[in-house]
Amino acid sequence: MSPAHPRPTADVKPHARNLPLRVGTRGSPLALVQTRHFLSIIGTFCPVLRGMEVFEEHVIRTTGDAVQHRPLSEIGGKGLFAKEIHEAMADRRIDFAVHSLKDLETTLPPGIVLACTLTREDCRDALILGPDCAAPDPADPYAVLPPGALVGSSSVRRQAQLLHARPDLRVGMFRGNVQTRLAKVRAGEVSASLLALAGLKRLGLAAEAGVVLDPEAMVPAACQGIVGITVRADDIELRSLLAAIEDQEARAVSLAERALLGELDGSCRTPIGGHARLLPDGRLHLTGLVARADGSFLLRRGLHGAPGDAAALGAELGRSLRADSPSDIFA
């Protein structure tokens, strides 16, 4: 399956609705880069919407951004990166919103829909290395880390996989935007950290990745590297426009990964990974992972099928992983 070829849609008539169109976004440097890239795509494929004066950015501070001293698992999970944005949309203070899809909950509030997924950036995780780390070893990506090293991460998914591979390591809570985390590693607060390579690339910081981890070894978060756009369900004009610019491959893999997450009732408290990709023969392959945060249990399993059955594939793999995992993992 190849990505859709976006095209302008004659159904969207900006002069018939209030301008500017108001786009909601978080205020981090990465969120703003993603939002402005999305607006450039709209301008490319719908010339009547070309020019930033047609759009008005609304930076919305979410609870997930405001509370930096506690793990997400303690304050309500990934939905806290979108709660206030959803509220602004429901109140008609914004017209659509741009999200890192991995931070968007699997069940959206009534009246709000995921209308568009954009072409996926590199989904892999990367190790950010501090000054006390060794030179990378192609045969062992974790050999760069000194024995007993402290690794900064707020992700239980990353923690579980790291500790499963290297039980001697320690993982400390690490929050903040990309630049903040990079600065903490450089300052020696931790020996290393883990970040999504997609974010580094979008910020022009790919060179900061000391070791890029294979997605079958460090299974990414579901929808990592994908940007998703939400709108009100009753906004038919914007939904029509967004359907025209959607990447069909991103839609298929995100459907599979979000269905996997939904079946496992995934939250920030449960280490869950999901990675779907299209095979050369056109089939969709999905890898799923469930683990304990301390790394003492880890189950990785794969399944493949037709891209048109992406959601069913994700649900089937989720049921399989749940059936063969200790029940306390999902408590």
C-alpha positions in Angstrom: 0.0 0.0 0.0 1.5 3.4 -0.9 0.6 6.7 0.8 -2.3 8.6 -0.5 -1.6 11.3 -3.1 -3.3 14.3 -1.4 -5.2 16.7 -3.6 -7.1 19.9 -3.1 -10.8 19.4 -2.3 -13.4 21.6 -3.9 -15.7 21.0 -0.9 -13.8 23.2 1.4 -14.7 26.9 0.9 -12.8 29.0 3.5 -14.7 32.1 2.6 -17.9 30.4 3.8 -16.6 29.9 7.3 -15.0 32.1 9.9 -11.4 32.9 9.4 -8.7 32.4 10.5 -9.0 28.7 11.1 -7.8 28.1 14.7 -5.4 25.3 15.3 -4.7 24.0 18.8 -1.3 22.7 19.8 0.9 22.2 22.8 3.6 24.8 23.2 6.8 22.6 23.2 9.3 23.3 20.4 8.5 19.9 18.9 4.7 20.4 19.0 5.1 23.8 17.2 7.4 22.3 14.5 4.8 19.5 13.9 1.9 22.0 13.8 3.7 24.3 11.3 4.6 21.4 9.1 1.0 20.3 9.0 -0.1 23.8 8.0 2.4 23.8 5.2 0.9 20.5 3.9 -2.6 22.0 3.9 -1.3 25.0 2.0 0.4 22.8 -0.6 -2.6 20.8 -1.4 -5.3 23.4 -0.9 -4.0 26.7 -2.4 -6.9 28.8 -1.1 -5.6 28.0 2.4 -2.0 29.0 1.5 -0.5 31.5 3.8 -0.2 31.5 7.6 -2.6 34.4 7.9 -5.4 31.9 7.2 -4.5 30.0 10.3 -4.2 31.1 14.0 -2.1 29.0 16.4 -3.6 28.5 19.8 -1.0 27.2 22.2 -2.7 25.3 24.9 -0.9 24.3 28.1 -2.0 20.8 29.1 -1.9 19.1 32.5 0.8 16.8 31.1 3.0 19.8 30.3 2.3 21.6 33.6 3.1 18.7 35.9 6.8 17.8 35.3 7.9 16.4 38.7 5.7 13.3 38.7 5.4 10.3 36.4 2.5 10.3 34.0 1.3 7.0 35.5 0.6 8.8 38.8 -1.3 11.8 37.4 -3.6 10.2 34.9 -1.7 8.9 31.9 -1.2 10.0 28.3 -4.7 11.6 28.0 -3.3 14.5 30.1 -1.5 15.7 27.0 -4.8 16.3 25.2 -7.5 17.0 27.8 -7.4 20.8 27.7 -7.1 20.6 23.9 -10.2 18.5 23.6 -12.0 20.9 25.9 -11.0 23.9 23.7 -12.3 22.1 20.6 -15.6 21.1 22.3 -16.1 24.7 23.3 -15.4 25.8 19.7 -12.3 27.9 20.7 -10.3 25.9 18.1 -11.3 24.2 14.9 -8.7 21.4 14.8 -5.7 20.2 16.7 -2.3 18.7 16.0 -1.1 15.8 18.2 1.8 13.4 18.5 -0.5 10.3 18.0 1.4 8.3 20.6 0.2 10.8 23.2 -3.5 10.6 22.2 -5.7 8.3 24.1 -7.3 5.4 22.2 -10.9 6.5 23.0 -11.6 10.1 22.2 -14.3 12.2 23.9 -17.7 12.2 22.3 -17.9 14.6 19.3 -14.2 14.6 18.6 -12.7 12.3 15.9 -9.2 11.5 14.6 -9.6 12.8 11.0 -6.1 12.5 9.6 -2.8 10.8 10.1 0.3 12.1 8.4 3.3 10.2 6.9 5.2 8.5 9.7 8.7 9.7 10.6 11.3 7.2 11.9 9.5 5.3 14.7 12.7 4.0 16.4 14.0 5.0 19.9 17.5 6.3 20.4 19.9 6.3 23.3 21.3 9.7 24.2 24.7 9.1 25.6 26.5 11.1 28.4 30.2 11.5 28.7 30.8 8.3 30.8 29.4 6.0 28.1 31.6 3.8 25.9 31.9 3.7 22.2 28.9 2.1 20.4 29.1 -1.7 19.7 27.1 -2.8 16.7 26.7 -6.2 18.2 25.3 -5.0 21.5 23.4 -1.6 21.5 23.4 -1.5 25.3 27.1 -2.2 25.8 27.7 1.6 25.7 26.2 1.9 29.1 28.5 1.4 32.1 27.6 -1.3 34.7 24.9 0.0 37.1 24.4 3.2 35.0 21.5 5.5 35.8 19.3 6.0 32.7 16.8 8.8 32.7 13.3 8.0 31.4 9.7 8.5 32.3 8.5 5.7 30.0 7.7 2.4 31.7 7.8 0.8 28.2 11.4 1.9 27.7 12.3 1.1 31.3 10.9 -2.5 31.1 12.7 -3.3 27.9 16.0 -1.8 29.1 15.9 -3.6 32.4 15.0 -6.9 30.8 18.1 -6.6 28.6 20.3 -5.1 31.4 19.1 -5.9 34.9 22.1 -4.1 36.4 20.9 -0.7 35.2 19.0 1.9 37.2 16.2 4.0 35.7 15.3 7.4 37.1 12.3 9.6 36.4 13.0 12.0 33.6 10.5 14.5 32.2 10.7 17.7 30.1 10.9 18.6 26.5 13.6 17.3 24.2 16.0 20.1 24.7 15.6 19.9 28.5 16.4 16.2 28.5 19.4 16.6 26.2 20.8 19.3 28.5 20.4 17.0 31.6 22.4 14.3 29.9 25.1 16.7 28.9 25.3 17.9 32.4 25.9 14.4 33.7 22.7 14.1 35.7 22.3 10.7 34.2 24.5 8.4 32.1 22.0 8.3 29.3 18.4 8.8 28.2 16.0 7.5 25.6 14.2 9.7 23.1 12.1 9.1 20.0 14.2 9.5 16.9 11.3 11.1 15.1 11.3 14.1 17.5 15.1 14.5 17.2 14.8 14.5 13.4 12.0 17.0 13.3 14.0 19.3 15.5 17.1 18.9 13.4 18.8 17.1 16.3 19.3 13.6 14.8 23.1 13.8 15.5 22.3 13.7 19.2 21.3 10.0 18.8 24.2 8.0 20.1 22.7 4.6 19.4 19.5 4.0 17.3 17.7 0.9 18.5 16.1 -1.6 16.2 12.3 -1.6 16.7 12.2 -5.3 17.2 14.7 -5.0 20.1 13.2 -1.9 21.6 9.5 -2.0 20.5 8.3 1.6 20.1 5.2 3.1 21.6 2.1 2.6 19.5 2.0 5.3 16.8 5.4 6.7 17.7 6.5 9.1 14.9 2.9 9.7 13.5 1.2 13.1 13.8 -2.6 12.9 14.0 -5.2 15.7 13.5 -8.4 15.8 15.5 -11.6 17.8 14.6 -15.2 18.0 15.7 -17.2 15.1 14.3 -19.8 17.6 12.9 -17.3 19.7 10.9 -17.8 18.0 7.6 -15.8 20.6 5.6 -12.6 20.2 7.6 -13.0 16.4 7.7 -13.3 16.4 3.9 -10.1 18.5 3.6 -8.2 16.3 6.0 -9.2 13.1 4.3 -7.6 14.4 1.1 -4.2 14.8 2.8 -4.1 11.6 4.8 -1.3 9.1 4.4 -2.9 5.7 3.8 0.0 3.7 5.1 0.2 5.7 8.3 -3.6 5.2 8.7 -3.2 1.4 8.4 -0.3 1.0 10.8 -1.9 3.4 13.3 -5.2 1.5 13.2 -3.4 -1.7 14.0 -1.3 -0.2 16.8 -4.2 1.7 18.4 -6.4 -1.4 18.3 -3.6 -3.4 20.0 -3.4 -0.7 22.7 -7.1 -0.6 23.1 -7.4 -4.3 23.5 -4.8 -4.2 26.2 -6.4 -1.2 27.8 -3.0 0.4 27.6 -2.1 3.3 29.9 1.1 4.9 31.0 1.1 2.4 33.9 1.5 -0.7 31.7 4.6 -1.3 29.6 3.2 -1.9 26.1 4.8 -1.5 22.7 3.4 -1.7 19.2 5.0 -1.5 15.8 3.3 -2.2 12.5 4.9 -2.0 9.1 4.1 -3.0 5.5 6.0 -5.9 4.2 7.3 -6.0 0.6 4.5 -8.4 -0.4 1.9 -5.9 0.8 0.9 -7.6 4.0 0.9 -5.7 7.3 3.1 -7.1 10.1 2.4 -6.1 13.7 4.7 -6.6 16.7 3.3 -6.3 20.1 4.9 -6.3 23.5 3.7 -6.5 27.1 6.1 -6.4 30.1 6.5 -5.6 33.8 8.1 -2.3 34.6 11.0 -4.0 36.4 11.8 -6.1 33.3 11.2 -9.4 35.1 8.5 -10.4 32.5 8.5 -9.6 28.9 6.4 -11.1 26.1 6.9 -10.1 22.5 4.8 -11.5 19.7 4.1 -10.8 16.0 1.2 -11.3 13.6 0.6 -10.4 10.0 -2.5 -9.9 7.7 -4.1 -7.7 5.2 -3.8 -3.9 5.6 -7.6 -3.7 5.3 -7.9 -5.8 8.4 -5.5 -3.6 10.4 -7.9 -3.0 13.4 -8.9 -6.6 13.6 -5.2 -7.6 13.5 -4.3 -5.3 16.4 -7.2 -6.5 18.5 -6.3 -10.2 17.8 -2.7 -9.7 18.8 -3.8 -7.7 21.9 -6.0 -10.6 23.0 -3.2 -13.1 22.5 -0.8 -11.1 24.5 -3.3 -10.5 27.3 -4.1 -14.2 27.5 -0.5 -15.2 28.0 0.5 -12.4 30.4 0.2 -12.4 34.2 -3.0 -10.7 35.2 -1.3 -8.4 37.7 0.4 -6.5 34.8 -3.0 -5.0 33.8 -4.2 -4.3 37.3 
